[in-house]
Amino acid sequence: MTTILFFGRLSDAAGASEIRIDLPAHVETVGALRTWLGAGDSMLAAALAAPGVRAARDRIFCDFDAAIADAREVAFMSPLSGG
């Protein structure tokens, strides 16, 4: 079981800030997870594909090609703005 976290506006698009799921075998990278999560929800797909969205695997920032086979947690974060 893997915990998927959504921060900022991504939690609104996902309808939750956290979900726990068993990942299908074909979902091997963060990018594949992003695609799989958005496949059934166009609003979530658009939010996850937006410029500046970052990902972390087990609390360490990573690229979308990072492997997730043994990850306990994957987080998606929307870009932050401030002044």
N, C-alpha and C positions, 0 to 999 in steps of 0.2 A: 504494500500500500504506500502511495506517495502523497504527500501533502502539497497542494498547489495553493500558493498565496497570491492574491491580487491586491495591489496598493493603489491609492488615489482613484482616479476616474475609472481605472480598470475594474475595481470592485463593483462599481455601478453597472458597468457593461456585463460583468459576469453574474451579477445578481447575488454575489457573496464575496466575502473577503478571504474565505478559505474553503477548499474542498479536499476531500480525501478520496483517491481513486486508485484502482488497479490499472496500470498502464498496459495497453495492448503491446504485444511483442514488437510490432513494426515501429513504434514510437521510441526511437533510440537517441534522439538529440533534443535539445531545448527548442530548436526551430521546428522539428517535427511535432513536438508537443504543442507549440503555438498553432501550427496548422490544424492539428487534430482537434484542439479545443475550439477553434473558430469554425470548423467544418459545418456544424449544425446551427450556428448563430452568427448571422452577418454583422450584427452590431459588435459582438465580441471580437470577431475576426478583424473588423476595421480598427477597433481600439488597440488590439495587440500588434497590428501592422503599422500603427502610426509612428512617424519619426520620433526618435528619442526614447522609445520604450526600451527599458533595460531588463536584463534577467540575472538571476542569481541562482546558483546551484549549491545547496547546503550552506547558505549564507555567504557565499563568495561570488562576486560579480563574474559573469562569464559571457562568452560569445554564444550566438545561437547554434553554433556547430558543436557545442560541448555535449559530451555523452551524458545520459541520465540513467543508465541501466541500474546503477546502485545508489541513486540519489534518494535521500529521505524527504527532501523538500526542494521545490522549485518555486521561485518567486518572480512575478512580473511586476515591474514598477513603471508608472507613467512618468513622463518628464516633469521635473519640478521647475517652478519659476518663483522668482522672488526679487526683492529689491533692497 
